[in-house]
Each structure stands twice: as C-alpha cells, then as structure tokens.
Amino acid sequence: MLQFLTQFIRHYLLAMQFFTRIPVTGKLAAWVGFSPAMLRASAAHFPGVGWLVGVASAAVLWGLVWALPEVPVASWVAAVLCTVFSVLLTGAFHEDGLADTADGLGGGMNRERALDIMKDSRVGTYGALALVLIVLLKISLLMALLQLAPMLAVVAVFGAHVVSRFLPLWIIRSLPHVGDTLQSKSKPLADQIGNGSLLAAAVWAALAFGLLYALAPGVPWWAAALGAVLALGYMWRLLQRRLGGFTGDGLGATQQVCEVAFYLGLLLAWPMAAVS
C-alpha cells in the first residue's frame, strides 16, 4: 500500500511539473525522478492536474466575485483575470499547442507540410487568430455564466479544467502518435495509454462530476459534458483526417476546444434548468 501511494504521488507530481509552472525542484525533484515510462504513467493524472488548476482558478474567480463592486463591468474583469491566472499557472502550455495546430492545419496542404509547420516555434496568422478567438470565447462564456449565477461560473471553471484534461486521453488511446517522435515533447505518450491509467483518469473525472452535482444540484452538467464530448469527436476526426494521428500540439488544442465547449454546452442548456 505504501509503495502504491508513493508511486501515485510521484506520478502526480511529475504530471503537475509537466503541465503547470508550479516548481518541483531540488530534493523533491530528485525524489520524483523522471523517465519516459514514468511520464507515460503520469497520463493517468492529467485530470488530476485539472483538479489543481480548476480549484485554484475557481478560487480566484470566487475571490474576484466577492471583492469586486456590483457593477456590470465586474463580470468582464473577473472573467479576464481568472483566464489570466489560469494561463500563468499552466504557462500557456495548451494555448501554445492550439496555436501550433491551427498554423499547421491552416497553412499545410498535406500531412507532411502541416507537421513541419507545427514544429516551427513562430506563431503565424492561423495560430494568432485561433488564440484570439479561444480567449475571447472563454472570457465571453465565463462572463455570461457569471451574469446568470456567479457560483455557477465558479463551479463550472473547476469542472471544465478537469473534463477538458480527461477527454484528450481518448485520442491517445485510439490514434497513433505522428510526427518527429525523436524531438517531440509528447514522445513518451506515443504508446497508447493503458487500461489502468485510463481507469485512474476516469476516477479523477468521475469524482469531479460527483462534486459538481454536490455543489450545484439541478444544474445540467450533463449538457456541459456533452458539449465537451462533441468537441472531442470533432478534434478526433480532424486530427485523424488531416494528420493520421495525434501530436502533443493536437492534444493541447483538444484541451482548449473541450474547455470552451464545456462552458458552451452548460450555457445552452441553462434555459432547461431554469424551467425545471
């Protein structure tokens, strides 16, 4: 049992180190260790990292809702600052993947050219446009949820970060890794995620959903999940059709699209909750 708990903590800290800017240094980093096999196993905790980012971002949003004066523009300020915080916490890791994916798929007429463009660190027109649109969508949707019910938006932020980090694992599970695996940051994920890791990730997601319904019963969280799942289906089809598989950038793009779709699904279904 102790060995299992130790391994659990090490894999979680490795996932946190990989996907956030929270420092894991010194003796702690030496204890955690690193190997491609460990990073592959840490995929089970991607939604667990979503717990961390989601709880922290939700706390920031709640604090802003409580501290800001009750004026119409306050919702915009809270939504913007919450988004800024989440980007700083994650180092824009997923946003970078979205930009590279948009540049590659937008500028590449074939698979090889798209993959070459995605390896370029410079941001092109398609990438810049994708970043602007995704940030605008996040802020606008959060602002709309805040105007409906502030605590609804706070809880939704938590749920969106967890669910959007769980769903890309199905792409790892069902599509091959493509691109230059020798230089790719996602090389350790080139092998399909195992059943045990996928089950552990599903437990993280299921616990999050249980908390959503406990904190806000009667809210159509199923619609938020459905929106995210539909976004996953779109991204799966896009990556399969254009690239024949996934890259690390494609996983980051999928997280961003699923996060926005979570908010959108919840917002679209809200009239049904209001009627009931």
N, C-alpha and C positions, 0 to 999 in steps of 0.2 A: 504493500500500500504506500509506504514511504517512497519507494522508488518510482511508482506511478505518479505521485504528487510532485516529486522533484522534476520528473520529465515533463509533466504538464506545465509547471511554472517556467521551465527553461524554454520550451517551445512557444509559450505565450509571450515571454519577454523578447524572444527573437522576432516574432511577428510584430510586436509593438515597435521594436527597433527598426524593422524594415519599412513599416508603413506610417510611422509618425516621426516627429522631431524630438520626442522625449528621449533624453540621453540615457544610454545604457553603456557606461564606461567603467574603466578601472577594474577593480576586483570583481564587480558584478558582471561585467562583460566577459572576463576570463572564466567565471563560473558558468555563465550561459553557454559560451563556446559557439562555434559555427562549423557547419558542414553542409554541403548541398542536400544531404539526406535530412538533416535537421530542418532546413528551410522548407523542404518539401513537406515534412510532417507538420510544420507550423501552419500550413494552409488550413488545418482544422480550426485554427484560432482567428482566422480573418474576421469572422463575425464577432468574435470576442474583442478584437481591436475596435470594431464598430460600437461595441458597448462602451468602451473607454471614450472614444471620440464623441459618441452620441450623448452620453451622460454629461461630459464636460461642455459640449455645445448647448445642450438643453439648459444646463445650469446658467450659462452665460445669458442665454435668451431670457430665462426666467428672471434673472437679476436685472436685466435691462427693462423688462416689462414692469417690474416693481419700482425701479429707480426713476425712470423717465416720466415726465409730466404727461397727463392725459390730453394730448393734442394729436390731431390727425397725422402729423408727420412722424410721430413717435414710432409707429409701426414700421415705417421705412427705415428709420435709424436702427431700430432693434434688429430688423432682418439683415441689414447691411453689416452691422458689427458682428452678429452671430456668424455670418458667412465668412467674414474676415478672420474671425477666431479659428474656425474650422480649417481654413486654408493654411493659416500659420501653424496650427497643431500638426497637420499632415505634410507640411512642406509642399503643398500643391502637387502631391505625388500623382493623384488620379487625374487632376486637371491637365497635367503635362501629358499623360497618356492620351487623353481626349484630343488635345491639340495635335499631337503627332499622328494619331489615327485619322483625324479629319484631313490633315495635309496629305497623308499617304493615299487615302481613298479618293480624295477630291482631285489630286493632281496626277495620280498614277493611272494610266490607261490599262495597265496589265498588272498581274501579281508581282512580278519582279521589280517593276518600277515603283509600285506602291511601297514595297518593303524597303527599297533603297531610300525613298523619301522619308519614311518613318524613322530611319536611323539618323537622319540629319537633325542636329540639335537646334537648328534655326526654326523659328515659327513663321509659317507662310500665311497667305491670305485665308485659306480654309481653316487653318488652326486658330488664327486670331478671331475669325468670325465665330467659330464654334465656342471658344472661350467666352466671348462677349455674350452670346445668346444663352449659354448654360448658366452663367452668373445672373443674368437678367431674369431668367426663368426661376432660379432658386429664390432670389430676393422677392420677386413679384408673388410667387406662390406662398412663400412664408408670410409676406405682408397680408395677403388675402386671408390666410388661416388665422393670423393674429387678430384681424378685424372681426372674424367670426367668433372666436373664443381664444383668448391668449393662452390658456393652459392646453388647449387642443394643439396649437402650434408647438408648444414646448415639448409635449409628449411625442408629437409627430417627428420632430427633429431626431429624437432618440431612435424611434422605430426605423426611420429612413436610413440612418447610418448603419444600423445592424443588417437590415434586409438587403441593402444595396451591396454589402460586402459578402453576403452569403450567396446570392444568386450567381455571380461570375464563376463560382466553383463548378457549376454545372457545365460551363463552357470548357473548363479544364478537363472535366470528366468525359466529355463527349466529342471534343475536337482535338486534332493533333496540334502540337506546337510547330510553328513555321518560322522562317527567318533564320538569322545567323545565331544559332544557339551557343556558339563559342563566345560571343560578346554580349549576348542578351542578359539583362538583369533577371529575366524570368526563366533562364535556363534550368534551374532546379525544379521548375514546375512543368518541364517538358513531358515528364511521365505523367500519365493520368492519375488523378487523386484516388487514393484507395478507399474502400468501403468504410473502414474505421474512421478515417479522417473526415469523410463526408458525413458520417453519422454524428461525430462530435460537433461538426459545424452546424448540423441541423438542430442539435440540442441547444446550442447557443441561440439560434434563431427562434426556436420554439419557446424558450424561456423569455425571450424578448417579447414575443407575441402575448404570452401569458401576462406579462407585466403591463403591456398596452391595454389589454382588456380589464385588468385590475384597476389601473389608474383612470381609465376613461371608458367605462362600460357604456354600451349603446352606440358607440362611435363605429362607423363602418370601416373598421381596419381591414376587413376582407377586401374592400374595394381598393385600398391603398396597396395591398399585397398583389391584387390582380393587375393593377397598373404596372407595378414593378416587374411582374412575371411576363406581361405582354412586351414590355421594353426588352427584357432578356431575350424573348423569342425573336424580336426584331434584330437585336445585335448578333445573336447566334447565326441567324440567316445571312446577315450582312457579311460577317467575318468568314462564314463558310463559303459563300458565293464569290466574294472578292479575293480572299486570301487562301482559301482552302484549309483554314485552321486559325489559331489564335496567336497573338503576341502579347507581351506584357503590356504594351500600349493599348491593345484591344481590350484587355481586362480592365484597365483603368477607365477607358471610355465607357465600358459597360457599367461600371460602378456609378459613374456620373449620370448616365441616362436613366438607370434604375432609380437612383435617388430622386431625381426630378419627377419621374413617373409615379413614384410613391406619393408625393405631395399632390400631384395632379389627380390621381385616382381618388384620393381622400376628398379633395375639394369637389370633384364632380359628383360624388355620392352623398355629399353632405345634405342636399335637399331631402333625400330619403330618410336620413336620420332625424331631420327637423320635423318631418311629417309624422314619423312614428313616435 
